[in-house]
Amino acid sequence: MNRMEHSFEIFASAPPGLEPPLTDEIRQAGFTAVDTVPGGVTFQGGWDDVIRANRILRGAGRILARIGSFRAMHLAQLDKRARKFPWAKVLRPDVPVKVEVTCRNSKIYHDRAARQRIERAIAETVGSPIASDASLRIMTRIEDDLVTFSIDTSGESLHKRGHKEAVGKAPMKETLAALFLRECGYRGTEPVLDPMCGSGTFVIEAAEIAMGLAPGRARHFAYEDLACDTARHPDLPVPLEPDLRFYGSDRDDGAIRSSAANAKRAGVDHLCRFTRAPISDLQRPEGPPGLIMVNPPYGARIGNRKLLFGLYGTLGTVLKARFSGWRLGMVTSDGGLAKATALPLRAGPPIAFGGLKVKLYQSDIL
């Protein structure tokens, strides 16, 4: 198959261990032929679906369009078939591209030699400049002698929503926050509180979900630099004005300022309340119970582990005393610290985060 079909496979990436909530989100968004695979989710669609996925999916890290494939047993065959591939349907002569190649279990085993053949084919048939720092990437997988071309249609990682300028130590990526919120059953119909809010990621993400704001509403995507008709944007939902509030607190003044500034840039500041307070002073907001979502420090990342047992213990004590009826979602790499809350916790699978393996611990606060 040396042509690009109207419908092709689309791949949305997720951190290993968080593929199920992304699958759930993609199905709920109405995409078709959805399948969970290691490291992400595949579904079928055309360029309209690629555009919509980039704009509306909260949990996906990148959207790759699998634009075509062919078999090649040696470099001369790769060279010939790469030149016949219809690059001009997707690439523009004025936009630089970067080519990446991985080879597995194939007669073509030299990544660099394969990459040079594909780069030359693109440069000499379409005229696109080849640049190692280009934001438009052609990702080539040669596996079992099958050459598959994908385009990274996102460019910068999708966690970069376009409104977070101020970040604290070890910030939580927005895409990861969205998946953890979904894992906790959050769907935008209840308040969310983060008692160690940092730069406000959980609070802002929850408020955006409640308002129905598309995460990709304010940024550029790599697909906008393609030759195919991808300049259009899908109609985005009209924002809602929920009768909800979202709360963040932190003992650090700088974190509160950062959170408030980020919420304002995101357009959700009227729904968010950020206050400077240590865990011991945490107060239950008025109104219905909701979800407490927190990414506390853990010794390997920030802080001294011995001192953190007291912090986790205080968190558990305060939640039990003041937050009956609420639920807890807590992200930490340290099971011992989690146990120090003395709450009945359920642990999720290990997730790679900042060079560590973290887990999402959930609990109903009785």
Protein Blocks (a to p, Z undefined) as FASTA:
>chain_A
ZZdcfbdcddddddehilmmmmmmmmmnopahiacdehiacddddfklmmmmmmmmmkbm
bdcddfbdcddfbfklmmmmmmmpcfklmpcfkbccddddddehifblcfklmmmmmmmm
mmmmnopacdfkbcbdcddddeehiacddddfklpafklnopambdcehiacfklmmmmm
mmnopahiaccddfblonommmmmmmmmmnopafklmcccfklmpmbdckbccddddddd
ddbddddddfbfklmmmmmmmmmmnopmmmpccddddfklpccdedjddddddddddfkl
nocfklmmmmmmmmmmmmmmmmghiacddddfbfklmmmnopacdddddddeehiacddd
ddddZZ
